[in-house]
Amino acid sequence: MKVLLPPEVRAQFYNRLLAQYSGYFGRVAASRSHLEQMTRDNLDEQRSCEQIDAFEKAIGCSIAGMRLLEVGSGIGLTVATARKFYGAQAFGIEPGDEEYEGTLKVSWDILAAAGLDKASIQHGVGEAIPHPDCSFDLVFSSNVLEHVDNPPKVIAEIIRVLKPGGYAQIVVPNYGSWWEGHYGIIWLPHLPAMLGKLYVRAIGRDPQFIDTLQLVTRGKLERWVAPHKDRLDIMGWGVETWEARVRGLGFSEYSALGRLKGILRTLHRLGVIPMLITTGKLLHWETPLMLTFRKVR
């Protein structure tokens, strides 16, 4: 088990993040315990390790020694983990405006606590990545694209800073699926934002958070990537990962995923998993979307 932060240091960051998340995610979390779990999960190095392991599996090689950029690096745990435990030259960007200022500051402090240079993470947004063309071997972004102002621009910027022959992975919730992970609720595929807000309000949750989201679907992501298709080799969308997780229930129960796993267990008992997977592949219910590609030129 990889440990980046001593327990007493982790406790200090937990208290800082809980106070910060109470303001931002308090309107989204189902309960105080859900909010506390979200905070613990975001400080879990094992979660970052799982993300990196999945990235390495998707691209078929180790990230050791490579220049990696995380777009939307959050509290910096994945950048720190990639540097400390995987030998990558990892960097990150995170917005520094009012909504994210506290997160950026926490990321710098986490890097310092891990004995790393806080300059590894810069203030920046995905629409204008503050790095030169072709400057990274790898680009990674997880649960960020749904929060940006201009997803096609972010994708174009990721491709711009990626070296020819380099790999990128964009992980994003699929709003063409049956699950909404921020609220931790069943979701009707392709539900428009207006109806989504009515639905969330009807189940007693604050709907305003939906206004901050891009409701990304497989179709939308394909359209955003299409202008660059002659420069990319699309390696996958995460369908195989989704199928394996649904069949084997082999995914960690971060945030509200324990609730999702409980639903899937019920579907296993009902014997409908084969039908769910067949239909899900046809209608693109895979979630999250895990777009992995290689830049060929």
N, C-alpha and C positions, 0 to 999 in steps of 0.2 A: 504493500500500500504506500503510495507516494504522498508525502506530507510536505507542503510548501510553507505553511505558517504554524508556529507553535500555538498550543491551545489558548494561552493567555492573550496572544496577539489576535487570534481569530475572534475571541470574545469581544475585543475592542471594536473590531471591524463589524461584527454582528450588530452591536448596539448602534453604530453609526448608520449602517445600512437600513436597519429596521426603522429608525426614525425617518430616514429619507424615503423609503418605500411606503411608509404609512401615508405620506402625502400623495405619492404618485399612484401606487397600486392599491391603496386602501379602498378606492372605489371599484376595483376590479375583483379583488380577492373575495372568496366566499365567506371567510370568517377570519378571525384573528389568528387561529392556528394555521390556516392556509397562508396567510401573509408571513407568519414566522417560518413556515416550511420553505416558502419562496426565498426568503433571506438566507436560510441555511444552505439551500441548494446552490445559490449563486456564489457561495463561499466554499463549495466542495470541489477540491482539485480533481477528484475522480470523475466528475462530470466533464471537466475540460479534457481529461485523459480519454474518456469515451469518445468525445468529439474528434480529437486528433487521431485516435485509432481508426475511427470510421473514415476519416479523410484519407489516411494512409492506405486503407483497404481499397477505397474507391479509385485512387490514382495508381495503386500497385507499386508504391515505393516508399521508403522512409523519408521523413522531412529533415533528417539530420544534415547539418551543414548548409541547408538551403535558406535563402532570404524569403521570409514569409510575412505577408501583411494581413492583419485581421481588420476588416472594415466593420466598424462598430464594435470596438473591443471591450465595451462595458467597464467593469471594475478591474480589467487587466489580468484576470486569473489565467485565461488561456494563453495570452502572450507570455506570462511568467512561467507557466507550465511548459510551454513549447521550448523556451530557452533553458530552463532548469533541468528538465527531465528528458527532452527529446533532442537536444543539441542543435535546435534550429536558430537561425539569426532572425528572431521574431520581432515584429513591430506592430503597432496598432494605431488606429485613429478613432477618436471619439469626439462628438460634439461638445462644445464648452459653453453653450448658451444657458439660459436660466434653468431650463428643464433638465439639462444633463450636467450642469456645472459640478454638482456634488459627486456624480459618478466619476467624472474625469479626475477630480482631486483624490478620490478614494483609489483610483487605479494607480496614480503616482505613488501614493503611500504604500500600496500593496507591493509594487515593484521594489521600493526602498526596503520594506520589511523582508523581502526575499533576497536582498543583497544584489539587486539588479538596478541598472541605470534607468531612472524614470523618463529619460528622454526617448526611451523605446516607444513610448506612446505619446502621440501629438494630438493637439486640438485639430479637428478636421471633420468634414462631412463627406459622405460618399459621392455626392454630386460634384465635388471638386477636391479630389484626393491630392494632398500636398506632397506629391512625389513625382519624379520625372517619368517619362515614357519608358517602358520596358525595364523597370528597375527591380522586379521581384520574380523569383522562381515560382512562388505559390501565393495565391490569394484565397482567403477564407472569410466567410461571413455567415453568421448564424443568428436567425431570429432578428434580423435588422431590416430587410427589404420592406417588410410590412409597415415599418415606422418612418420611412423616408418620404420626402416631398415628391421626388421624381425618380421612380424606379428605373425607367429606361436609361436615364443619365447615369445612375449609379452603375448599372451593368456596363455601359460604355466606358466608364472610368476604370472599372475593374479590368476590362480587356486592355485598356490603354497602358496601365502600369505593369501588366503581366508580360514577361519576356516571351518571345516565340519559343515554343516547346514547353512553356510553363503550364501549370495546372491551376484551376480555380474550382471552388465549391461554394455554392450559395444554398443555404438551408433556410427554408421559409415555410410558415404554416400554409396549408392548402385550404382555401375557403370554398373549394369545390368538393370538400370532404365532409364527414359527419362530426367533426370535432373542432371545437374552438378552445385552444389551450390557455389563453390568457385568463378567461373566465373559468375554464375547466368545465365546459358544458357541451352537451350534444348540440350540433349545429346542422341546419338544413343546407345541403350543398347549393352553392350559388345564390344564397340568400342575399338580396340587396341590402345595403347599409340601412336604409330607412326602415325596412321590415325587421332587420336585425335589431335595431334599437327598440322597436316595439316588443319584440320577443324577449329581449334582455330585461326590459322594464317589467314585463308581465310575470317574470319569475323572480322579481324582487331585487334585481341588480341594477347598478347605475349604468345607463346606456351611453353616457357621454364619451367614454373611452373609445367607442367604435368610431367616433369622428376622427380619431387620431390614426386610424388604421387604413392601409391599403389592403383591400380584400383580394389578395393574390390567389389566382387559380393556375392550373397547368396551362390552360389556353392563353391566359394573359402573359405568363412567363415565356411561352413559346413565341408569342408575337414580339415581345421586347427583345428577345435574342435574335429573331429572324434577320434584322439588318446586318448582323455580324456573322451569319452562318457560313460564309465562304472563308472566314478566318478561323473557324472553330471546328474541333472534333468533339461532338457531344458524346460523352461516355456513359451518361445515365441520368435518370430523374429520381432515383430512390425507390423505384417500384419493388426491386428485389429485397431491399432492406425492409420496406413496409410489409411485404408478404411474409418474410421470415419472422418479423416481430408479431404479426397477427397469428401466425400458425404456432409459434413457440412461446409466445408471451415473454420473450427474452429481452425486455427493455426495463430500464430502471424507473422507479416510481417517483420521478421528480415532479415538483409542484402538484398538479392535479392528476398526474398520469396514473396514480393508484386507482382513481375512480374509473379511468378509461380501461385499465386492466381488469377491473371488476366486471365491467360491461362485457368485455371480450370473453371472460371466463363463462359468463352466462350464455353467450352465443356458442361457445364450444360445447356446453352441455346440451344445447338445443340442436347441435349437429349442423349448423348453418354456415360454418366457416368456409367450406369449399365454395359454396354459392356466393358468399360475401366477397371472396377473393376474385372469383371469376368476373363478377359484376363490377367490382371495384377497379379491376384492370381496364375493363371496357370503358368505364365512365370516369376514370382517373380520380379515384378516391384516395390515392396514396397520400399519406401525411406523416411527417412533413415532406414537402418537395425538396429533393436533394440534387439540384442541378450541378453536375460535374462535367467539366470540359477541359480540353487541351487547346491552347492557342497555337495554331499551326503557322501563322505568319502575321 
